Amino acid sequence: MLDITAQINKGIMFIRLEGELTTNNFYKVAEEINYLLYKQGILMYVFNLKEVNKVDQNLLESFQNKLTEIFLHCGSVAFCGLEEKIKRKLGERKEQLFYVTDEQEVFQYISI
């Protein structure tokens, strides 16, 4: 089971995920991203995974593809609550991909 909560704060979309993030339910996250990215024009995203109990390793490629769409369409993404091994797999993108410990920390990296 995966719960998704989205909130806009100072022009940044915060997407909080809770539960299990698997290849079977990633489509929910992808639909939310697509709606916000293409229909609403959101330019910056923060994904909070602190409350995610499980992340499928096979899911990382799908997440990377979705991140590339965001980077190509608009700009920056920050992750909150990711394990170090997942951070290493997602990699680095200067000025586009940030890893933060708390959601509010994103305002230090992303200028509006």
C-alpha positions as CSV (number, residue, x, y, z in Angstrom):
1,M,0.0,0.0,0.0
2,L,1.3,3.4,-1.0
3,D,-0.1,6.8,0.1
4,I,0.8,9.9,-1.8
5,T,0.3,13.4,-0.4
6,A,1.1,16.5,-2.5
7,Q,1.4,20.1,-1.3
8,I,2.7,23.3,-2.8
9,N,4.8,25.5,-0.6
10,K,6.4,28.7,-2.0
11,G,6.1,27.4,-5.5
12,I,7.7,24.0,-4.8
13,M,5.8,20.8,-5.0
14,F,6.3,18.5,-2.0
15,I,5.3,14.9,-2.7
16,R,5.3,12.8,0.5
17,L,5.2,9.0,0.0
18,E,4.2,6.6,2.8
19,G,4.2,2.8,2.7
20,E,5.8,0.5,0.2
21,L,7.1,1.9,-3.1
22,T,7.2,-1.0,-5.6
23,T,7.2,-1.5,-9.3
24,N,3.5,-2.4,-9.0
25,N,2.4,0.9,-7.5
26,F,5.0,3.3,-9.0
27,Y,2.4,4.1,-11.7
28,K,0.6,6.1,-9.0
29,V,3.7,8.3,-8.4
30,A,4.3,8.6,-12.2
31,E,0.7,9.7,-12.8
32,E,1.0,12.3,-10.1
33,I,4.3,13.6,-11.5
34,N,2.9,13.7,-15.0
35,Y,-0.2,15.6,-14.0
36,L,1.9,18.1,-12.1
37,L,4.6,18.4,-14.7
38,Y,2.7,18.6,-17.9
39,K,-0.8,19.9,-16.9
40,Q,0.1,22.2,-14.0
41,G,3.6,23.3,-14.9
42,I,5.2,22.7,-11.6
43,L,8.9,23.5,-11.9
44,M,10.5,22.1,-8.7
45,Y,9.8,18.9,-6.8
46,V,10.7,17.5,-3.4
47,F,10.1,13.8,-2.8
48,N,9.9,12.9,0.9
49,L,10.5,9.1,1.3
50,K,11.1,9.1,5.1
51,E,7.9,7.1,5.7
52,V,8.6,4.6,2.9
53,N,9.1,1.2,4.4
54,K,10.3,-0.6,1.3
55,V,11.8,0.5,-2.1
56,D,12.1,-2.1,-4.8
57,Q,15.6,-2.1,-6.3
58,N,14.1,-2.8,-9.8
59,L,12.2,0.5,-9.4
60,L,15.3,2.7,-9.5
61,E,15.5,2.7,-13.3
62,S,11.8,3.8,-13.6
63,F,12.4,6.5,-11.1
64,Q,15.6,7.7,-13.0
65,N,13.6,7.8,-16.2
66,K,10.9,10.0,-14.5
67,L,13.6,12.2,-13.1
68,T,15.1,12.7,-16.5
69,E,11.6,13.8,-17.8
70,I,11.5,16.4,-14.9
71,F,15.0,17.6,-15.6
72,L,14.4,18.0,-19.3
73,H,11.0,19.7,-18.9
74,C,11.7,22.1,-16.0
75,G,14.4,21.8,-13.5
76,S,15.3,20.7,-10.0
77,V,14.4,17.7,-7.7
78,A,15.3,17.1,-4.1
79,F,15.0,13.8,-2.2
80,C,14.4,13.6,1.5
81,G,14.9,10.4,3.5
82,L,16.8,8.3,1.0
83,E,19.3,5.6,2.0
84,E,22.9,6.1,1.0
85,K,22.9,3.2,-1.4
86,I,19.9,4.5,-3.3
87,K,21.5,8.0,-3.5
88,R,24.6,6.4,-5.0
89,K,22.5,4.6,-7.6
90,L,20.5,7.7,-8.5
91,G,23.8,9.6,-8.9
92,E,24.4,13.3,-8.9
93,R,23.3,16.2,-11.1
94,K,24.8,19.5,-10.3
95,E,22.2,22.2,-9.9
96,Q,19.4,19.7,-10.6
97,L,19.4,16.9,-8.0
98,F,19.7,17.5,-4.3
99,Y,19.6,15.2,-1.2
100,V,18.3,16.8,1.9
101,T,17.6,15.5,5.4
102,D,14.6,17.7,6.0
103,E,12.1,19.2,3.5
104,Q,12.7,22.8,4.6
105,E,16.4,22.4,3.8
106,V,15.5,22.5,0.1
107,F,15.1,26.3,0.3
108,Q,18.9,26.6,0.8
109,Y,19.5,24.9,-2.5
110,I,16.7,26.0,-4.8
111,S,16.1,29.6,-5.6
112,I,12.6,30.6,-6.6
